[in-house]
Amino acid sequence: MITATLLIFGVISFSLISVLVGLVGARRKIGFGWSYLFSILTTPFIGLLITLLFDKLPDGKRKWGCLGLVFAIFTIIIITGLLIYLVLFVSKISGVLLM
């Protein structure tokens, strides 16, 4: 049985690993945003494989792009909404009134 704690841990770890894949992509031609997007839409492992198919940037700089910021904000909103929903759902089931 999946508990709320396990679900929260899974969502947070999935998101953090996707951010790490995005950071790997920031030093490649694919960039942070696309690496992060592929990791969220598939799995972080598939996203990492796609990211590693692209060449490294020649000057060693990072390529963030606007997608990185947009998807990072999107993920924070999703995780926050999920956590609020789970807290309210668990409090409703257990009969605890949150004030």
PyMOL CGO cylinders between C-alpha atoms (Angstrom):
from pymol import cmd
from pymol.cgo import CYLINDER

trace = [
    CYLINDER, 0.00, 0.00, 0.00, 1.32, 3.41, -0.95, 0.3, 1, 1, 1, 1, 1, 1,
    CYLINDER, 1.32, 3.41, -0.95, 1.27, 5.86, 1.91, 0.3, 1, 1, 1, 1, 1, 1,
    CYLINDER, 1.27, 5.86, 1.91, 1.28, 9.64, 1.64, 0.3, 1, 1, 1, 1, 1, 1,
    CYLINDER, 1.28, 9.64, 1.64, 4.84, 9.79, 2.97, 0.3, 1, 1, 1, 1, 1, 1,
    CYLINDER, 4.84, 9.79, 2.97, 6.08, 7.36, 0.34, 0.3, 1, 1, 1, 1, 1, 1,
    CYLINDER, 6.08, 7.36, 0.34, 4.30, 9.29, -2.40, 0.3, 1, 1, 1, 1, 1, 1,
    CYLINDER, 4.30, 9.29, -2.40, 5.76, 12.61, -1.24, 0.3, 1, 1, 1, 1, 1, 1,
    CYLINDER, 5.76, 12.61, -1.24, 9.25, 11.09, -1.07, 0.3, 1, 1, 1, 1, 1, 1,
    CYLINDER, 9.25, 11.09, -1.07, 8.84, 9.64, -4.57, 0.3, 1, 1, 1, 1, 1, 1,
    CYLINDER, 8.84, 9.64, -4.57, 7.68, 12.91, -6.13, 0.3, 1, 1, 1, 1, 1, 1,
    CYLINDER, 7.68, 12.91, -6.13, 10.42, 14.96, -4.46, 0.3, 1, 1, 1, 1, 1, 1,
    CYLINDER, 10.42, 14.96, -4.46, 13.20, 12.50, -5.34, 0.3, 1, 1, 1, 1, 1, 1,
    CYLINDER, 13.20, 12.50, -5.34, 11.93, 12.22, -8.95, 0.3, 1, 1, 1, 1, 1, 1,
    CYLINDER, 11.93, 12.22, -8.95, 11.99, 16.02, -9.26, 0.3, 1, 1, 1, 1, 1, 1,
    CYLINDER, 11.99, 16.02, -9.26, 15.44, 16.39, -7.70, 0.3, 1, 1, 1, 1, 1, 1,
    CYLINDER, 15.44, 16.39, -7.70, 16.95, 13.72, -9.93, 0.3, 1, 1, 1, 1, 1, 1,
    CYLINDER, 16.95, 13.72, -9.93, 15.37, 15.45, -12.94, 0.3, 1, 1, 1, 1, 1, 1,
    CYLINDER, 15.37, 15.45, -12.94, 17.01, 18.71, -11.88, 0.3, 1, 1, 1, 1, 1, 1,
    CYLINDER, 17.01, 18.71, -11.88, 20.37, 16.91, -11.67, 0.3, 1, 1, 1, 1, 1, 1,
    CYLINDER, 20.37, 16.91, -11.67, 19.88, 15.62, -15.22, 0.3, 1, 1, 1, 1, 1, 1,
    CYLINDER, 19.88, 15.62, -15.22, 19.08, 19.19, -16.24, 0.3, 1, 1, 1, 1, 1, 1,
    CYLINDER, 19.08, 19.19, -16.24, 22.33, 20.35, -14.68, 0.3, 1, 1, 1, 1, 1, 1,
    CYLINDER, 22.33, 20.35, -14.68, 24.20, 17.76, -16.73, 0.3, 1, 1, 1, 1, 1, 1,
    CYLINDER, 24.20, 17.76, -16.73, 22.43, 19.08, -19.83, 0.3, 1, 1, 1, 1, 1, 1,
    CYLINDER, 22.43, 19.08, -19.83, 23.39, 22.66, -18.98, 0.3, 1, 1, 1, 1, 1, 1,
    CYLINDER, 23.39, 22.66, -18.98, 26.95, 21.89, -20.09, 0.3, 1, 1, 1, 1, 1, 1,
    CYLINDER, 26.95, 21.89, -20.09, 25.79, 20.26, -23.33, 0.3, 1, 1, 1, 1, 1, 1,
    CYLINDER, 25.79, 20.26, -23.33, 24.21, 21.57, -26.51, 0.3, 1, 1, 1, 1, 1, 1,
    CYLINDER, 24.21, 21.57, -26.51, 20.76, 20.37, -25.42, 0.3, 1, 1, 1, 1, 1, 1,
    CYLINDER, 20.76, 20.37, -25.42, 20.72, 22.82, -22.50, 0.3, 1, 1, 1, 1, 1, 1,
    CYLINDER, 20.72, 22.82, -22.50, 19.17, 22.64, -19.05, 0.3, 1, 1, 1, 1, 1, 1,
    CYLINDER, 19.17, 22.64, -19.05, 15.57, 23.16, -20.08, 0.3, 1, 1, 1, 1, 1, 1,
    CYLINDER, 15.57, 23.16, -20.08, 15.28, 20.41, -22.65, 0.3, 1, 1, 1, 1, 1, 1,
    CYLINDER, 15.28, 20.41, -22.65, 17.17, 17.92, -20.49, 0.3, 1, 1, 1, 1, 1, 1,
    CYLINDER, 17.17, 17.92, -20.49, 14.88, 18.72, -17.60, 0.3, 1, 1, 1, 1, 1, 1,
    CYLINDER, 14.88, 18.72, -17.60, 11.79, 18.43, -19.80, 0.3, 1, 1, 1, 1, 1, 1,
    CYLINDER, 11.79, 18.43, -19.80, 12.79, 15.02, -21.15, 0.3, 1, 1, 1, 1, 1, 1,
    CYLINDER, 12.79, 15.02, -21.15, 13.48, 13.84, -17.60, 0.3, 1, 1, 1, 1, 1, 1,
    CYLINDER, 13.48, 13.84, -17.60, 10.07, 14.95, -16.35, 0.3, 1, 1, 1, 1, 1, 1,
    CYLINDER, 10.07, 14.95, -16.35, 8.13, 13.61, -19.35, 0.3, 1, 1, 1, 1, 1, 1,
    CYLINDER, 8.13, 13.61, -19.35, 9.85, 10.21, -19.43, 0.3, 1, 1, 1, 1, 1, 1,
    CYLINDER, 9.85, 10.21, -19.43, 12.06, 9.18, -16.51, 0.3, 1, 1, 1, 1, 1, 1,
    CYLINDER, 12.06, 9.18, -16.51, 15.30, 10.71, -15.24, 0.3, 1, 1, 1, 1, 1, 1,
    CYLINDER, 15.30, 10.71, -15.24, 17.23, 7.71, -16.59, 0.3, 1, 1, 1, 1, 1, 1,
    CYLINDER, 17.23, 7.71, -16.59, 15.83, 8.12, -20.13, 0.3, 1, 1, 1, 1, 1, 1,
    CYLINDER, 15.83, 8.12, -20.13, 16.35, 11.88, -19.85, 0.3, 1, 1, 1, 1, 1, 1,
    CYLINDER, 16.35, 11.88, -19.85, 19.98, 11.30, -18.90, 0.3, 1, 1, 1, 1, 1, 1,
    CYLINDER, 19.98, 11.30, -18.90, 20.50, 8.98, -21.88, 0.3, 1, 1, 1, 1, 1, 1,
    CYLINDER, 20.50, 8.98, -21.88, 19.00, 11.56, -24.25, 0.3, 1, 1, 1, 1, 1, 1,
    CYLINDER, 19.00, 11.56, -24.25, 21.14, 14.30, -22.67, 0.3, 1, 1, 1, 1, 1, 1,
    CYLINDER, 21.14, 14.30, -22.67, 24.35, 12.30, -23.02, 0.3, 1, 1, 1, 1, 1, 1,
    CYLINDER, 24.35, 12.30, -23.02, 23.70, 11.86, -26.75, 0.3, 1, 1, 1, 1, 1, 1,
    CYLINDER, 23.70, 11.86, -26.75, 24.41, 15.58, -27.26, 0.3, 1, 1, 1, 1, 1, 1,
    CYLINDER, 24.41, 15.58, -27.26, 27.93, 16.99, -27.53, 0.3, 1, 1, 1, 1, 1, 1,
    CYLINDER, 27.93, 16.99, -27.53, 29.47, 19.09, -24.78, 0.3, 1, 1, 1, 1, 1, 1,
    CYLINDER, 29.47, 19.09, -24.78, 29.67, 22.83, -25.29, 0.3, 1, 1, 1, 1, 1, 1,
    CYLINDER, 29.67, 22.83, -25.29, 33.09, 23.75, -26.69, 0.3, 1, 1, 1, 1, 1, 1,
    CYLINDER, 33.09, 23.75, -26.69, 33.85, 26.63, -24.33, 0.3, 1, 1, 1, 1, 1, 1,
    CYLINDER, 33.85, 26.63, -24.33, 32.72, 24.82, -21.15, 0.3, 1, 1, 1, 1, 1, 1,
    CYLINDER, 32.72, 24.82, -21.15, 30.04, 27.37, -20.35, 0.3, 1, 1, 1, 1, 1, 1,
    CYLINDER, 30.04, 27.37, -20.35, 26.51, 26.52, -19.33, 0.3, 1, 1, 1, 1, 1, 1,
    CYLINDER, 26.51, 26.52, -19.33, 23.44, 26.79, -21.51, 0.3, 1, 1, 1, 1, 1, 1,
    CYLINDER, 23.44, 26.79, -21.51, 20.39, 27.52, -19.37, 0.3, 1, 1, 1, 1, 1, 1,
    CYLINDER, 20.39, 27.52, -19.37, 17.84, 28.98, -21.74, 0.3, 1, 1, 1, 1, 1, 1,
    CYLINDER, 17.84, 28.98, -21.74, 14.45, 30.28, -20.68, 0.3, 1, 1, 1, 1, 1, 1,
    CYLINDER, 14.45, 30.28, -20.68, 12.98, 26.79, -20.45, 0.3, 1, 1, 1, 1, 1, 1,
    CYLINDER, 12.98, 26.79, -20.45, 15.03, 26.01, -17.37, 0.3, 1, 1, 1, 1, 1, 1,
    CYLINDER, 15.03, 26.01, -17.37, 13.44, 28.74, -15.30, 0.3, 1, 1, 1, 1, 1, 1,
    CYLINDER, 13.44, 28.74, -15.30, 9.94, 28.03, -16.61, 0.3, 1, 1, 1, 1, 1, 1,
    CYLINDER, 9.94, 28.03, -16.61, 10.10, 24.31, -15.84, 0.3, 1, 1, 1, 1, 1, 1,
    CYLINDER, 10.10, 24.31, -15.84, 11.72, 24.84, -12.47, 0.3, 1, 1, 1, 1, 1, 1,
    CYLINDER, 11.72, 24.84, -12.47, 8.89, 27.17, -11.44, 0.3, 1, 1, 1, 1, 1, 1,
    CYLINDER, 8.89, 27.17, -11.44, 6.33, 24.74, -12.89, 0.3, 1, 1, 1, 1, 1, 1,
    CYLINDER, 6.33, 24.74, -12.89, 7.78, 21.87, -10.86, 0.3, 1, 1, 1, 1, 1, 1,
    CYLINDER, 7.78, 21.87, -10.86, 7.81, 23.90, -7.65, 0.3, 1, 1, 1, 1, 1, 1,
    CYLINDER, 7.81, 23.90, -7.65, 4.13, 24.78, -8.18, 0.3, 1, 1, 1, 1, 1, 1,
    CYLINDER, 4.13, 24.78, -8.18, 3.21, 21.15, -8.87, 0.3, 1, 1, 1, 1, 1, 1,
    CYLINDER, 3.21, 21.15, -8.87, 5.09, 19.84, -5.82, 0.3, 1, 1, 1, 1, 1, 1,
    CYLINDER, 5.09, 19.84, -5.82, 3.60, 22.52, -3.57, 0.3, 1, 1, 1, 1, 1, 1,
    CYLINDER, 3.60, 22.52, -3.57, 0.09, 21.75, -4.81, 0.3, 1, 1, 1, 1, 1, 1,
    CYLINDER, 0.09, 21.75, -4.81, 0.64, 18.03, -4.31, 0.3, 1, 1, 1, 1, 1, 1,
    CYLINDER, 0.64, 18.03, -4.31, 1.91, 18.52, -0.78, 0.3, 1, 1, 1, 1, 1, 1,
    CYLINDER, 1.91, 18.52, -0.78, -1.02, 20.76, 0.14, 0.3, 1, 1, 1, 1, 1, 1,
    CYLINDER, -1.02, 20.76, 0.14, -3.47, 18.25, -1.32, 0.3, 1, 1, 1, 1, 1, 1,
    CYLINDER, -3.47, 18.25, -1.32, -1.87, 15.35, 0.53, 0.3, 1, 1, 1, 1, 1, 1,
    CYLINDER, -1.87, 15.35, 0.53, -1.83, 17.21, 3.86, 0.3, 1, 1, 1, 1, 1, 1,
    CYLINDER, -1.83, 17.21, 3.86, -5.51, 18.11, 3.47, 0.3, 1, 1, 1, 1, 1, 1,
    CYLINDER, -5.51, 18.11, 3.47, -6.40, 14.58, 2.31, 0.3, 1, 1, 1, 1, 1, 1,
    CYLINDER, -6.40, 14.58, 2.31, -4.56, 12.92, 5.22, 0.3, 1, 1, 1, 1, 1, 1,
    CYLINDER, -4.56, 12.92, 5.22, -6.10, 15.34, 7.73, 0.3, 1, 1, 1, 1, 1, 1,
    CYLINDER, -6.10, 15.34, 7.73, -9.57, 14.60, 6.32, 0.3, 1, 1, 1, 1, 1, 1,
    CYLINDER, -9.57, 14.60, 6.32, -9.03, 10.85, 6.61, 0.3, 1, 1, 1, 1, 1, 1,
    CYLINDER, -9.03, 10.85, 6.61, -7.62, 11.00, 10.13, 0.3, 1, 1, 1, 1, 1, 1,
    CYLINDER, -7.62, 11.00, 10.13, -10.24, 13.50, 11.31, 0.3, 1, 1, 1, 1, 1, 1,
    CYLINDER, -10.24, 13.50, 11.31, -7.70, 16.12, 12.35, 0.3, 1, 1, 1, 1, 1, 1,
    CYLINDER, -7.70, 16.12, 12.35, -8.80, 19.70, 11.75, 0.3, 1, 1, 1, 1, 1, 1,
    CYLINDER, -8.80, 19.70, 11.75, -6.03, 21.94, 10.51, 0.3, 1, 1, 1, 1, 1, 1,
    CYLINDER, -6.03, 21.94, 10.51, -6.14, 25.58, 11.53, 0.3, 1, 1, 1, 1, 1, 1,
]
cmd.load_cgo(trace, "trace")
